[in-house]
Amino acid sequence: MTAVEMGIPSVRSASLEGRPDVAHLVDRFARVARDLRVSITEKCSLRCTYCMPEAGLPAIPAERLLTAGEIVRLVEIAVHRLGVREVRFTGGEPLMRADLEHIIGGCAEKVPGIPLAMTTNAVGLEHRVRRLADAGLTRINVSLDTIDRDHFASLTRRDRLPSVLAGIRAAVAVGLAPVKVNAVLMPETLSGAPDLLQWCLDEGVALRFIEEMPLDADHEWARGSMVPAERLLSVLGARFDLDEIGRDDPSAPAVQWRVDGGAATVGIIASVTRSFCADCDRTRLTAEGTVRSCLFSDSEIDLRGALRSGADDEELAHLWRGAMWNKSAGHGIDAAGFVPPLRSMGAIGG
């Protein structure tokens, strides 16, 4: 299923009027994109309520997906022609691609020295993490909202918590660093947030809580039922001493808090209540090969069609620059008349 078939406009070019003559991915608000997120599939082994419909997303025909070779080529263009300095593979669930090791290995060969990361639910990760690390994977983020097995099964519609925990431990064991856990704040898991933090401290992995955004496939998100960062801090503060130490760099989404005066920290990504859009440095490729400059924009630029029509690397880079030049100022969640994007998080990639 293409972006157009999903009701999302996809165009071949965008206006470059007023854009400075520079190679990198700059937008009208002087932001520069250096962090590339590459969705490689719409398939997932879980059905998280804030991301996927219960039946899963509509299947994308294989011929519509970027091939491993096409992904590697676009990553190479992003790094060598557009100034990208970090690459993260997402889904759906990237472990659903049998050729994931080939994708990572190809990118590691073409863009040596560039960190190659992956966001995953870690189901089955313990069986592949050694091969992925050997291929060139350097970092990993695991989506895990609770360590309560019943709550996990309810949120994800699958009873796979033991596999996720095994995958996290396997990633640590093979030396991937850092290993981070991403937890979406939900009313039903808020009381268990201190237990999740303690588990991460005990396992030596970094935890980041994320405010829930209106990116669910069922479009049931409501501002009034969202758990804000301030409420989380109150719950965590009843068990831990937290001292705010800020962001690692201006473009980092997580504000870090020191835990109990030690070296360990917990991050809080307040995507809704403390927007960091003004410092955003991300660009995204969907699994079908379109550039999406913002999670909340339904405007996409088709690179796959151009690539398969014989466009050379500079032509593809030019299209990509146009997509980023026209990036919006922010997600606009608080604006009157805000409309969530047609695609859910699972269809966009994190």
C-alpha positions in Angstrom: 0.0 0.0 0.0 1.4 3.3 -1.0 1.2 6.6 0.8 -1.3 7.8 -1.8 -3.5 4.7 -1.3 -3.4 5.4 2.5 -4.8 8.9 1.8 -1.5 10.7 2.2 -0.3 13.2 -0.4 3.0 12.2 -1.9 4.8 14.4 -4.4 8.0 14.3 -6.4 9.3 17.7 -5.6 8.9 20.7 -3.3 9.6 24.4 -3.6 13.2 25.4 -2.9 12.5 29.1 -3.2 14.7 31.1 -0.8 16.8 28.1 0.2 20.5 28.8 0.7 22.9 27.0 -1.6 24.2 24.4 0.9 24.5 20.7 0.7 23.0 19.8 4.1 19.4 19.4 5.1 18.4 22.8 6.3 14.8 24.1 6.8 13.2 27.6 6.8 13.7 27.9 10.5 17.5 27.3 10.3 17.3 23.8 11.7 19.7 21.2 10.3 18.7 17.5 10.1 21.6 15.2 11.0 19.6 12.3 12.6 18.0 9.9 10.1 15.2 7.5 11.1 14.7 4.7 8.6 11.5 2.7 8.8 12.0 -0.7 7.1 8.7 -2.4 7.6 5.1 -1.9 8.7 5.0 -5.3 10.3 5.2 -5.8 14.1 5.1 -8.7 16.5 3.2 -6.7 19.1 0.0 -4.6 18.9 0.6 -1.7 21.3 -2.6 0.2 21.9 -0.9 3.6 21.3 0.7 2.5 18.0 -1.0 -0.3 16.2 -4.6 -1.4 15.6 -5.5 -4.8 17.0 -5.4 -6.5 13.6 -2.1 -4.8 12.7 -1.5 -2.3 9.9 -2.5 -3.0 6.3 0.3 -5.1 4.6 2.5 -3.2 2.2 3.1 -5.3 -0.9 6.8 -6.4 -1.0 7.4 -4.5 -4.3 6.4 -1.3 -2.6 9.0 -1.6 0.2 12.5 -0.4 -0.2 14.9 -3.2 -0.8 18.0 -3.7 1.3 20.1 -2.3 -1.5 17.9 0.7 -1.9 18.0 1.4 1.9 21.8 1.2 1.8 22.0 3.6 -1.1 19.7 6.2 0.5 21.6 6.0 3.8 24.8 6.5 1.9 23.4 9.6 0.1 22.1 11.0 3.4 25.6 10.7 5.0 27.9 11.6 2.2 25.8 14.3 0.4 23.4 15.6 3.1 25.4 15.6 6.3 23.5 13.0 8.3 25.6 11.8 11.3 23.3 9.3 13.0 21.1 6.5 11.5 18.4 4.6 13.3 16.4 1.7 11.9 12.7 1.5 13.0 9.5 -0.2 11.9 6.9 -1.4 12.7 9.4 -3.8 14.1 12.7 -4.0 12.3 13.3 -7.6 13.6 10.5 -8.6 11.3 12.8 -8.1 8.3 14.8 -11.3 7.6 17.4 -9.2 5.8 18.0 -6.8 8.7 21.6 -8.0 9.2 22.2 -7.5 5.5 20.8 -3.9 5.7 23.0 -3.0 8.7 26.0 -4.7 7.2 25.6 -2.8 3.9 25.3 0.5 5.7 28.2 -0.2 8.0 30.4 -0.8 4.9 29.2 2.3 3.0 29.2 4.8 5.9 31.9 3.6 8.3 32.1 5.5 11.6 28.5 6.5 11.5 26.5 5.2 14.6 23.9 2.6 13.4 21.1 2.2 15.9 17.8 0.4 16.1 14.5 0.9 17.9 12.9 -2.5 18.7 10.4 -4.2 20.9 13.1 -6.8 21.5 10.8 -9.8 20.9 13.2 -12.5 19.7 16.2 -10.2 19.9 18.2 -12.6 22.0 18.5 -14.9 19.0 19.8 -12.3 16.6 21.6 -9.7 18.6 25.1 -11.2 18.2 24.7 -11.3 14.4 23.4 -7.7 14.4 26.3 -6.5 16.4 28.7 -8.3 14.2 27.1 -6.7 11.2 27.7 -3.2 12.6 24.8 -2.3 14.9 26.2 -0.1 17.6 23.2 1.1 19.7 19.8 -0.1 20.6 16.6 1.3 22.1 13.9 -1.1 23.4 10.3 -0.1 23.8 9.1 -1.3 27.1 6.4 0.4 29.1 6.0 -1.9 32.1 7.6 -4.9 33.8 4.3 -6.1 35.1 3.5 -9.1 32.9 -0.3 -8.6 33.0 0.0 -4.9 32.2 2.4 -5.7 29.4 0.0 -8.3 27.8 -2.9 -5.8 28.0 -0.9 -2.9 26.5 0.7 -4.9 23.7 -2.1 -7.5 23.2 0.7 -10.2 23.4 2.2 -12.0 26.4 5.8 -11.6 25.4 7.4 -9.8 28.3 10.0 -12.6 29.1 11.3 -12.5 25.6 11.7 -8.7 25.8 13.6 -8.8 29.0 15.8 -11.6 27.6 16.5 -9.4 24.6 17.6 -6.4 26.7 19.9 -8.5 28.7 21.4 -10.1 25.5 22.0 -6.6 24.0 23.9 -5.6 27.1 25.9 -8.9 27.1 27.2 -8.4 23.5 28.4 -4.9 24.3 25.9 -2.7 22.5 26.1 0.7 24.1 24.1 2.5 25.2 21.2 0.2 25.6 18.1 2.4 26.3 14.6 1.6 27.3 11.8 3.8 26.0 8.5 3.8 28.0 5.4 5.6 26.8 3.5 7.2 29.7 0.1 5.6 30.1 -2.5 6.0 33.0 -2.6 2.2 33.5 1.2 2.0 33.9 2.0 5.1 35.8 1.9 3.4 39.2 4.5 0.9 38.0 6.9 3.6 36.7 9.1 3.5 39.8 9.4 -0.3 39.5 10.4 0.0 35.8 13.1 2.6 36.7 14.4 0.4 39.5 14.6 -2.5 37.1 16.6 -0.4 34.6 18.9 0.8 37.3 19.6 -2.8 38.4 20.2 -4.0 34.8 22.4 -1.0 33.9 20.3 0.3 31.1 19.1 3.9 30.6 15.4 4.6 30.9 13.5 7.4 29.1 9.8 8.1 29.6 7.9 9.6 26.7 4.6 11.5 26.9 2.0 9.8 24.7 1.5 11.6 21.4 -1.6 11.5 19.2 -0.1 8.9 16.9 -2.3 5.9 17.7 -3.9 4.0 14.9 -7.4 4.1 16.5 -7.3 7.9 17.0 -8.4 7.7 20.6 -5.7 9.9 22.1 -7.0 12.8 24.2 -5.1 15.5 25.9 -7.1 15.1 29.1 -6.2 11.5 29.6 -2.5 11.9 28.7 0.0 11.5 31.6 2.2 14.7 31.6 5.8 14.8 32.6 5.0 16.7 35.8 2.8 14.0 37.1 5.4 11.3 36.4 8.0 13.3 38.3 5.7 13.4 41.3 5.2 9.7 41.2 9.0 8.9 40.8 9.9 11.6 43.4 8.0 9.7 46.0 10.6 6.9 45.7 13.7 8.5 44.2 15.6 11.8 44.7 15.7 13.4 41.3 17.9 16.4 40.2 17.4 17.9 36.8 20.6 18.1 34.8 19.1 19.1 31.4 19.8 17.8 27.9 23.0 16.3 26.6 22.7 18.6 23.6 20.1 21.0 22.4 18.7 18.6 19.8 18.3 15.7 22.3 14.7 15.2 23.1 15.1 13.9 26.7 15.7 16.1 29.7 17.9 14.1 32.0 17.4 13.8 35.8 20.1 12.4 38.2 18.8 9.6 40.3 19.6 9.5 44.1 22.7 11.6 43.6 24.6 8.9 41.7 25.8 8.5 38.1 22.6 7.0 36.9 20.0 9.2 35.1 16.4 8.9 33.9 15.3 10.8 30.8 11.9 12.4 30.3 10.7 13.3 26.8 7.9 15.7 27.2 6.9 15.8 23.6 3.5 17.4 24.2 3.9 19.6 27.3 7.4 20.8 26.7 7.8 20.7 22.9 11.3 20.7 21.5 10.3 21.2 17.9 12.5 24.3 17.6 15.6 22.1 18.1 14.5 19.1 16.0 17.3 17.6 13.9 15.5 14.6 12.4 14.6 13.4 9.0 12.6 10.3 8.3 12.3 7.7 5.5 9.2 5.6 5.5 9.3 1.9 4.6 7.9 2.8 1.1 10.8 5.2 0.5 9.1 8.6 1.1 10.8 11.4 3.1 8.7 12.6 6.0 10.2 15.7 7.6 7.9 15.7 10.7 6.0 13.0 12.5 2.9 15.2 12.4 3.0 16.3 8.7 1.1 14.3 6.1 3.3 15.7 3.3 5.8 13.2 1.9 8.3 13.3 -0.9 8.7 10.1 -3.0 12.3 9.0 -3.3 11.5 5.4 -4.2 9.8 6.3 -7.4 12.6 8.6 -8.4 15.3 6.0 -7.5 13.6 3.3 -9.5 13.1 5.7 -12.5 16.9 6.1 -12.7 17.6 9.2 -10.7 21.2 9.7 -9.8 22.4 10.4 -6.2 22.4 14.1 -6.6 18.9 14.1 -8.0 17.7 12.1 -5.0 19.6 14.4 -2.6 17.9 17.4 -4.3 14.5 16.0 -3.7 15.4 15.3 -0.1 16.6 18.8 0.4 13.3 20.1 -0.9 11.4 17.9 1.6 13.4 19.3 4.5 13.3 23.0 3.4 9.5 22.8 3.6 9.4 21.3 7.1 6.8 22.9 9.4 7.8 24.9 12.5 6.3 22.3 14.9 3.7 19.6 15.5 1.0 22.1 16.5 -0.7 19.8 19.1 -1.8 22.9 21.1 -3.1 24.8 18.1 -6.8 25.3 17.5 -8.0 22.9 14.9 -5.1 20.4 15.3 -5.7 17.3 13.3 -3.6 14.2 14.0 -1.7 12.7 11.0 -3.3 10.0 9.0 -0.5 7.6 9.6 0.0 6.1 13.0 3.4 5.7 14.7 3.7 2.2 13.5 3.3 3.3 9.9 5.7 6.2 10.1 8.6 4.8 12.2 9.8 6.4 15.4 
